[in-house]
Amino acid sequence: MGRLGPTEIILILVVIILLFGAKKLPDMARSLGKSARILKSEAKAMKDDDKSAAPADPPNNTGDQQPPAQRIIQAAPGDATNARPVNEPTDTTKR
């Protein structure tokens, strides 16, 4: 009980093909793969940001504010058509 045999798996695949249609399945698989690549690249970028983050310098009291750093987020690795610059959030808390 609870284990799927080969006949149940085939039956599920036939129902999926009937529901979504054979034409849409490759597009759905392609978009799922693209989403997985985006998620993986963003997770890697977050890990790299954590590793490269240096200890914060003490704030200077001269009133000079530096503009927030910008980085490019790409929709997929190597996809320059959907890249867009974003402003990184800055820490505005006082210590």
Secondary structure, 3 states (H helix, E strand, C coil): CCCCCHHHHHHHHHHHHHHHCCCHHHHHHHHHHHHHHHHHHHHHHHHHHHHHCCCCCCCCCCCCCCCCCEEEECCCCCCCCCCEEEECCCCCCCC
